[in-house]
């Protein structure tokens, strides 16, 4: 059964940062508004041991998180 307008209502209007353009992301404002609060996110990529690329939910803001004080040992298996 098709509901009129259901397809249009299901389309998300993502911010430019969600598709790789960080020009509209106010990082300092985001930090000030959420400092100390838990945030839901989807981890898209773990680039290395201390760099994560994530989507913050529910706005789908795309950010990179750099974690200090991390030491990673990499083992390669062939």
Biopython code that builds the backbone (N, CA, C, O; Angstrom):
import numpy as np
from Bio.PDB.StructureBuilder import StructureBuilder

atoms = [
    (1, "UNK", "N", (0.842, -1.178, 0.000)),
    (1, "UNK", "CA", (0.000, 0.000, 0.000)),
    (1, "UNK", "C", (0.887, 1.240, 0.000)),
    (1, "UNK", "O", (1.760, 1.375, 0.856)),
    (2, "UNK", "N", (0.676, 2.124, -0.928)),
    (2, "UNK", "CA", (1.456, 3.356, -1.000)),
    (2, "UNK", "C", (0.729, 4.482, -0.276)),
    (2, "UNK", "O", (-0.481, 4.662, -0.416)),
    (3, "UNK", "N", (1.493, 5.222, 0.490)),
    (3, "UNK", "CA", (0.953, 6.374, 1.200)),
    (3, "UNK", "C", (1.392, 7.626, 0.450)),
    (3, "UNK", "O", (2.587, 7.817, 0.226)),
    (4, "UNK", "N", (0.458, 8.476, 0.059)),
    (4, "UNK", "CA", (0.838, 9.685, -0.672)),
    (4, "UNK", "C", (1.799, 10.560, 0.135)),
    (4, "UNK", "O", (1.540, 10.867, 1.299)),
    (5, "UNK", "N", (2.910, 10.957, -0.493)),
    (5, "UNK", "CA", (3.889, 11.826, 0.164)),
    (5, "UNK", "C", (4.903, 11.098, 1.029)),
    (5, "UNK", "O", (5.785, 11.741, 1.598)),
    (6, "UNK", "N", (4.806, 9.763, 1.148)),
    (6, "UNK", "CA", (5.718, 9.009, 2.020)),
    (6, "UNK", "C", (7.149, 9.071, 1.510)),
    (6, "UNK", "O", (8.079, 9.204, 2.306)),
    (7, "UNK", "N", (7.343, 8.978, 0.207)),
    (7, "UNK", "CA", (8.701, 9.022, -0.354)),
    (7, "UNK", "C", (9.362, 10.365, -0.088)),
    (7, "UNK", "O", (10.529, 10.416, 0.300)),
    (8, "UNK", "N", (8.629, 11.451, -0.290)),
    (8, "UNK", "CA", (9.179, 12.785, -0.051)),
    (8, "UNK", "C", (9.484, 13.011, 1.432)),
    (8, "UNK", "O", (10.466, 13.672, 1.771)),
    (9, "UNK", "N", (8.654, 12.471, 2.301)),
    (9, "UNK", "CA", (8.852, 12.646, 3.740)),
    (9, "UNK", "C", (10.042, 11.854, 4.260)),
    (9, "UNK", "O", (10.589, 12.180, 5.313)),
    (10, "UNK", "N", (10.454, 10.805, 3.526)),
    (10, "UNK", "CA", (11.550, 9.973, 4.007)),
    (10, "UNK", "C", (12.926, 10.475, 3.562)),
    (10, "UNK", "O", (13.942, 9.902, 3.955)),
    (11, "UNK", "N", (12.975, 11.523, 2.757)),
    (11, "UNK", "CA", (14.251, 12.059, 2.293)),
    (11, "UNK", "C", (14.833, 12.974, 3.353)),
    (11, "UNK", "O", (14.173, 13.908, 3.808)),
    (12, "UNK", "N", (16.082, 12.701, 3.750)),
    (12, "UNK", "CA", (16.785, 13.497, 4.752)),
    (12, "UNK", "C", (17.541, 14.626, 4.070)),
    (12, "UNK", "O", (18.201, 14.394, 3.057)),
    (13, "UNK", "N", (17.463, 15.815, 4.586)),
    (13, "UNK", "CA", (18.217, 16.945, 4.086)),
    (13, "UNK", "C", (19.503, 17.041, 4.900)),
    (13, "UNK", "O", (19.517, 17.654, 5.968)),
    (14, "UNK", "N", (20.589, 16.435, 4.401)),
    (14, "UNK", "CA", (21.841, 16.357, 5.141)),
    (14, "UNK", "C", (22.621, 17.660, 5.042)),
    (14, "UNK", "O", (22.577, 18.328, 4.009)),
    (15, "UNK", "N", (23.347, 18.036, 6.118)),
    (15, "UNK", "CA", (24.214, 19.211, 6.051)),
    (15, "UNK", "C", (25.410, 18.936, 5.146)),
    (15, "UNK", "O", (25.754, 17.781, 4.896)),
    (16, "UNK", "N", (26.041, 20.003, 4.655)),
    (16, "UNK", "CA", (27.180, 19.832, 3.750)),
    (16, "UNK", "C", (28.314, 19.064, 4.408)),
    (16, "UNK", "O", (29.052, 18.358, 3.721)),
    (17, "UNK", "N", (28.472, 19.184, 5.730)),
    (17, "UNK", "CA", (29.552, 18.449, 6.394)),
    (17, "UNK", "C", (29.340, 16.948, 6.305)),
    (17, "UNK", "O", (30.298, 16.186, 6.429)),
    (18, "UNK", "N", (28.108, 16.507, 6.092)),
    (18, "UNK", "CA", (27.825, 15.079, 5.994)),
    (18, "UNK", "C", (28.326, 14.490, 4.689)),
    (18, "UNK", "O", (28.466, 13.272, 4.580)),
    (19, "UNK", "N", (28.595, 15.317, 3.709)),
    (19, "UNK", "CA", (29.098, 14.814, 2.434)),
    (19, "UNK", "C", (30.513, 15.305, 2.180)),
    (19, "UNK", "O", (30.958, 15.359, 1.033)),
    (20, "UNK", "N", (31.224, 15.665, 3.248)),
    (20, "UNK", "CA", (32.642, 15.972, 3.128)),
    (20, "UNK", "C", (32.995, 17.438, 3.032)),
    (20, "UNK", "O", (34.170, 17.757, 2.852)),
    (21, "UNK", "N", (32.034, 18.357, 3.141)),
    (21, "UNK", "CA", (32.313, 19.793, 3.081)),
    (21, "UNK", "C", (32.174, 20.381, 4.487)),
    (21, "UNK", "O", (31.056, 20.649, 4.927)),
    (22, "UNK", "N", (33.283, 20.586, 5.198)),
    (22, "UNK", "CA", (33.203, 21.051, 6.581)),
    (22, "UNK", "C", (32.987, 22.555, 6.724)),
    (22, "UNK", "O", (33.054, 23.064, 7.842)),
    (23, "UNK", "N", (32.732, 23.277, 5.653)),
    (23, "UNK", "CA", (32.663, 24.742, 5.727)),
    (23, "UNK", "C", (31.504, 25.262, 6.571)),
    (23, "UNK", "O", (31.574, 26.388, 7.064)),
    (24, "UNK", "N", (30.450, 24.486, 6.750)),
    (24, "UNK", "CA", (29.320, 24.976, 7.541)),
    (24, "UNK", "C", (29.315, 24.435, 8.970)),
    (24, "UNK", "O", (28.349, 24.658, 9.701)),
    (25, "UNK", "N", (30.365, 23.734, 9.384)),
    (25, "UNK", "CA", (30.415, 23.167, 10.728)),
    (25, "UNK", "C", (31.030, 24.166, 11.690)),
    (25, "UNK", "O", (32.179, 24.575, 11.521)),
    (26, "UNK", "N", (30.268, 24.555, 12.693)),
    (26, "UNK", "CA", (30.762, 25.438, 13.747)),
    (26, "UNK", "C", (31.273, 24.549, 14.878)),
    (26, "UNK", "O", (30.532, 24.223, 15.805)),
    (27, "UNK", "N", (32.546, 24.161, 14.792)),
    (27, "UNK", "CA", (33.127, 23.213, 15.751)),
    (27, "UNK", "C", (33.125, 23.768, 17.170)),
    (27, "UNK", "O", (32.809, 23.045, 18.115)),
    (28, "UNK", "N", (33.471, 25.036, 17.329)),
    (28, "UNK", "CA", (33.513, 25.616, 18.679)),
    (28, "UNK", "C", (32.105, 25.734, 19.265)),
    (28, "UNK", "O", (31.918, 25.532, 20.465)),
    (29, "UNK", "N", (31.131, 26.053, 18.444)),
    (29, "UNK", "CA", (29.743, 26.107, 18.913)),
    (29, "UNK", "C", (29.235, 24.737, 19.297)),
    (29, "UNK", "O", (28.539, 24.584, 20.300)),
    (30, "UNK", "N", (29.582, 23.738, 18.499)),
    (30, "UNK", "CA", (29.199, 22.358, 18.797)),
    (30, "UNK", "C", (29.815, 21.909, 20.114)),
    (30, "UNK", "O", (29.147, 21.275, 20.930)),
    (31, "UNK", "N", (31.081, 22.234, 20.324)),
    (31, "UNK", "CA", (31.758, 21.879, 21.567)),
    (31, "UNK", "C", (31.129, 22.591, 22.760)),
    (31, "UNK", "O", (30.889, 21.972, 23.796)),
    (32, "UNK", "N", (30.862, 23.887, 22.620)),
    (32, "UNK", "CA", (30.281, 24.650, 23.732)),
    (32, "UNK", "C", (28.897, 24.132, 24.111)),
    (32, "UNK", "O", (28.555, 24.083, 25.293)),
    (33, "UNK", "N", (28.104, 23.748, 23.121)),
    (33, "UNK", "CA", (26.746, 23.286, 23.383)),
    (33, "UNK", "C", (26.700, 21.878, 23.969)),
    (33, "UNK", "O", (25.734, 21.524, 24.645)),
    (34, "UNK", "N", (27.735, 21.068, 23.718)),
    (34, "UNK", "CA", (27.680, 19.657, 24.111)),
    (34, "UNK", "C", (28.795, 19.216, 25.042)),
    (34, "UNK", "O", (28.913, 18.024, 25.326)),
    (35, "UNK", "N", (29.606, 20.124, 25.518)),
    (35, "UNK", "CA", (30.750, 19.760, 26.361)),
    (35, "UNK", "C", (30.289, 19.004, 27.603)),
    (35, "UNK", "O", (29.431, 19.468, 28.355)),
    (36, "UNK", "N", (30.873, 17.842, 27.795)),
    (36, "UNK", "CA", (30.556, 17.028, 28.962)),
    (36, "UNK", "C", (29.316, 16.169, 28.822)),
    (36, "UNK", "O", (28.984, 15.414, 29.736)),
    (37, "UNK", "N", (28.625, 16.268, 27.697)),
    (37, "UNK", "CA", (27.409, 15.492, 27.486)),
    (37, "UNK", "C", (27.689, 14.319, 26.551)),
    (37, "UNK", "O", (28.470, 14.455, 25.610)),
    (38, "UNK", "N", (27.064, 13.173, 26.798)),
    (38, "UNK", "CA", (27.228, 12.064, 25.850)),
    (38, "UNK", "C", (26.490, 12.388, 24.551)),
    (38, "UNK", "O", (25.434, 13.019, 24.565)),
    (39, "UNK", "N", (27.059, 11.948, 23.432)),
    (39, "UNK", "CA", (26.446, 12.186, 22.130)),
    (39, "UNK", "C", (26.380, 10.868, 21.368)),
    (39, "UNK", "O", (27.299, 10.053, 21.444)),
    (40, "UNK", "N", (25.297, 10.665, 20.637)),
    (40, "UNK", "CA", (25.177, 9.473, 19.801)),
    (40, "UNK", "C", (25.859, 9.743, 18.471)),
    (40, "UNK", "O", (25.785, 10.848, 17.934)),
    (41, "UNK", "N", (26.526, 8.717, 17.944)),
    (41, "UNK", "CA", (27.247, 8.871, 16.680)),
    (41, "UNK", "C", (27.387, 7.529, 15.993)),
    (41, "UNK", "O", (27.265, 6.472, 16.612)),
    (42, "UNK", "N", (27.646, 7.600, 14.700)),
    (42, "UNK", "CA", (27.974, 6.428, 13.906)),
    (42, "UNK", "C", (29.433, 6.568, 13.492)),
    (42, "UNK", "O", (29.806, 7.563, 12.870)),
    (43, "UNK", "N", (30.259, 5.584, 13.829)),
    (43, "UNK", "CA", (31.664, 5.611, 13.426)),
    (43, "UNK", "C", (31.740, 5.124, 11.987)),
    (43, "UNK", "O", (31.414, 3.974, 11.690)),
    (44, "UNK", "N", (32.171, 6.004, 11.106)),
    (44, "UNK", "CA", (32.284, 5.638, 9.701)),
    (44, "UNK", "C", (33.637, 5.012, 9.397)),
    (44, "UNK", "O", (33.724, 4.064, 8.617)),
    (45, "UNK", "N", (34.693, 5.538, 10.011)),
    (45, "UNK", "CA", (36.031, 5.032, 9.712)),
    (45, "UNK", "C", (36.935, 5.239, 10.913)),
    (45, "UNK", "O", (36.864, 6.270, 11.582)),
    (46, "UNK", "N", (37.785, 4.260, 11.186)),
    (46, "UNK", "CA", (38.877, 4.423, 12.135)),
    (46, "UNK", "C", (40.129, 4.492, 11.275)),
    (46, "UNK", "O", (40.651, 3.471, 10.827)),
    (47, "UNK", "N", (40.605, 5.725, 11.053)),
    (47, "UNK", "CA", (41.714, 5.913, 10.121)),
    (47, "UNK", "C", (43.004, 5.332, 10.668)),
    (47, "UNK", "O", (43.736, 4.637, 9.964)),
    (48, "UNK", "N", (43.270, 5.622, 11.918)),
    (48, "UNK", "CA", (44.396, 5.026, 12.624)),
    (48, "UNK", "C", (43.995, 4.951, 14.085)),
    (48, "UNK", "O", (42.828, 5.170, 14.409)),
    (49, "UNK", "N", (44.911, 4.653, 14.957)),
    (49, "UNK", "CA", (44.557, 4.446, 16.357)),
    (49, "UNK", "C", (43.992, 5.647, 17.070)),
    (49, "UNK", "O", (43.323, 5.493, 18.092)),
    (50, "UNK", "N", (44.242, 6.855, 16.558)),
    (50, "UNK", "CA", (43.796, 8.040, 17.274)),
    (50, "UNK", "C", (42.915, 8.969, 16.446)),
    (50, "UNK", "O", (42.639, 10.085, 16.886)),
    (51, "UNK", "N", (42.466, 8.552, 15.271)),
    (51, "UNK", "CA", (41.632, 9.397, 14.428)),
    (51, "UNK", "C", (40.389, 8.637, 13.997)),
    (51, "UNK", "O", (40.473, 7.572, 13.386)),
    (52, "UNK", "N", (39.221, 9.210, 14.331)),
    (52, "UNK", "CA", (37.936, 8.618, 13.978)),
    (52, "UNK", "C", (37.159, 9.585, 13.100)),
    (52, "UNK", "O", (37.183, 10.793, 13.335)),
    (53, "UNK", "N", (36.477, 9.069, 12.100)),
    (53, "UNK", "CA", (35.546, 9.859, 11.295)),
    (53, "UNK", "C", (34.154, 9.407, 11.690)),
    (53, "UNK", "O", (33.816, 8.233, 11.541)),
    (54, "UNK", "N", (33.344, 10.328, 12.194)),
    (54, "UNK", "CA", (32.029, 9.956, 12.724)),
    (54, "UNK", "C", (30.937, 10.888, 12.216)),
    (54, "UNK", "O", (31.201, 12.026, 11.827)),
    (55, "UNK", "N", (29.705, 10.382, 12.227)),
    (55, "UNK", "CA", (28.502, 11.179, 11.998)),
    (55, "UNK", "C", (27.823, 11.355, 13.342)),
    (55, "UNK", "O", (27.483, 10.375, 14.005)),
    (56, "UNK", "N", (27.623, 12.606, 13.747)),
    (56, "UNK", "CA", (26.899, 12.884, 14.979)),
    (56, "UNK", "C", (25.404, 12.817, 14.694)),
    (56, "UNK", "O", (24.926, 13.371, 13.704)),
    (57, "UNK", "N", (24.681, 12.141, 15.557)),
    (57, "UNK", "CA", (23.244, 11.985, 15.382)),
    (57, "UNK", "C", (22.495, 12.918, 16.320)),
    (57, "UNK", "O", (23.041, 13.212, 17.383)),
    (58, "UNK", "N", (21.340, 13.392, 16.040)),
    (58, "UNK", "CA", (20.501, 13.098, 14.882)),
    (58, "UNK", "C", (20.721, 14.066, 13.709)),
    (58, "UNK", "O", (20.044, 13.936, 12.689)),
    (59, "UNK", "N", (21.641, 15.026, 13.822)),
    (59, "UNK", "CA", (21.818, 16.022, 12.763)),
    (59, "UNK", "C", (22.668, 15.519, 11.598)),
    (59, "UNK", "O", (22.707, 16.170, 10.554)),
    (60, "UNK", "N", (23.346, 14.384, 11.743)),
    (60, "UNK", "CA", (24.254, 13.849, 10.730)),
    (60, "UNK", "C", (25.373, 14.839, 10.411)),
    (60, "UNK", "O", (25.739, 15.012, 9.249)),
    (61, "UNK", "N", (25.917, 15.488, 11.445)),
    (61, "UNK", "CA", (27.097, 16.329, 11.269)),
    (61, "UNK", "C", (28.301, 15.403, 11.167)),
    (61, "UNK", "O", (28.482, 14.522, 12.007)),
    (62, "UNK", "N", (29.111, 15.596, 10.155)),
    (62, "UNK", "CA", (30.282, 14.763, 9.910)),
    (62, "UNK", "C", (31.494, 15.430, 10.544)),
    (62, "UNK", "O", (31.807, 16.575, 10.215)),
    (63, "UNK", "N", (32.184, 14.737, 11.449)),
    (63, "UNK", "CA", (33.349, 15.307, 12.127)),
    (63, "UNK", "C", (34.466, 14.275, 12.202)),
    (63, "UNK", "O", (34.227, 13.069, 12.135)),
    (64, "UNK", "N", (35.683, 14.772, 12.342)),
    (64, "UNK", "CA", (36.818, 13.914, 12.641)),
    (64, "UNK", "C", (37.211, 14.163, 14.087)),
    (64, "UNK", "O", (37.288, 15.308, 14.533)),
    (65, "UNK", "N", (37.455, 13.098, 14.802)),
    (65, "UNK", "CA", (37.836, 13.192, 16.205)),
    (65, "UNK", "C", (39.274, 12.715, 16.331)),
    (65, "UNK", "O", (39.614, 11.609, 15.912)),
    (66, "UNK", "N", (40.112, 13.562, 16.912)),
    (66, "UNK", "CA", (41.507, 13.226, 17.156)),
    (66, "UNK", "C", (41.669, 13.004, 18.653)),
    (66, "UNK", "O", (41.363, 13.888, 19.453)),
    (67, "UNK", "N", (42.146, 11.837, 19.025)),
    (67, "UNK", "CA", (42.288, 11.473, 20.426)),
    (67, "UNK", "C", (43.769, 11.540, 20.793)),
    (67, "UNK", "O", (44.603, 10.926, 20.127)),
    (68, "UNK", "N", (44.094, 12.278, 21.843)),
    (68, "UNK", "CA", (45.488, 12.414, 22.291)),
    (68, "UNK", "C", (45.811, 11.349, 23.335)),
    (68, "UNK", "O", (44.926, 10.875, 24.048)),
    (69, "UNK", "N", (47.077, 10.982, 23.416)),
    (69, "UNK", "CA", (47.533, 10.054, 24.434)),
    (69, "UNK", "C", (47.304, 8.594, 24.099)),
    (69, "UNK", "O", (47.306, 7.749, 24.994)),
    (70, "UNK", "N", (47.109, 8.286, 22.845)),
    (70, "UNK", "CA", (46.859, 6.906, 22.415)),
    (70, "UNK", "C", (48.125, 6.326, 21.795)),
    (70, "UNK", "O", (48.769, 6.973, 20.969)),
    (71, "UNK", "N", (48.474, 5.123, 22.189)),
    (71, "UNK", "CA", (49.563, 4.401, 21.549)),
    (71, "UNK", "C", (48.979, 3.141, 20.939)),
    (71, "UNK", "O", (48.232, 2.411, 21.592)),
    (72, "UNK", "N", (49.317, 2.893, 19.701)),
    (72, "UNK", "CA", (48.747, 1.756, 18.979)),
    (72, "UNK", "C", (49.877, 0.879, 18.456)),
    (72, "UNK", "O", (50.856, 1.371, 17.894)),
    (73, "UNK", "N", (49.729, -0.405, 18.647)),
    (73, "UNK", "CA", (50.656, -1.357, 18.047)),
    (73, "UNK", "C", (49.924, -2.032, 16.900)),
    (73, "UNK", "O", (48.814, -2.538, 17.064)),
    (74, "UNK", "N", (50.548, -2.032, 15.764)),
    (74, "UNK", "CA", (49.937, -2.623, 14.587)),
    (74, "UNK", "C", (50.670, -3.907, 14.255)),
    (74, "UNK", "O", (51.895, -3.927, 14.141)),
    (75, "UNK", "N", (49.905, -4.980, 14.100)),
    (75, "UNK", "CA", (50.460, -6.258, 13.685)),
    (75, "UNK", "C", (49.874, -6.591, 12.330)),
    (75, "UNK", "O", (48.660, -6.540, 12.137)),
    (76, "UNK", "N", (50.728, -6.926, 11.410)),
    (76, "UNK", "CA", (50.284, -7.297, 10.085)),
    (76, "UNK", "C", (50.332, -8.817, 9.961)),
    (76, "UNK", "O", (51.340, -9.445, 10.286)),
    (77, "UNK", "N", (49.261, -9.383, 9.501)),
    (77, "UNK", "CA", (49.197, -10.815, 9.267)),
    (77, "UNK", "C", (49.066, -11.051, 7.766)),
    (77, "UNK", "O", (48.232, -10.430, 7.108)),
    (78, "UNK", "N", (49.863, -11.918, 7.244)),
    (78, "UNK", "CA", (49.804, -12.228, 5.807)),
    (78, "UNK", "C", (49.146, -13.551, 5.582)),
    (78, "UNK", "O", (49.005, -13.984, 4.438)),
]
sb = StructureBuilder()
sb.init_structure("model")
sb.init_model(0)
sb.init_chain("A")
sb.init_seg("    ")
for serial, (resi, resn, name, xyz) in enumerate(atoms, 1):
    if name == "N":
        sb.init_residue(resn, " ", resi, " ")
    sb.init_atom(name, np.array(xyz, "f"), 0.0, 1.0, " ", f" {name:<3s}", serial, name[0])
structure = sb.get_structure()
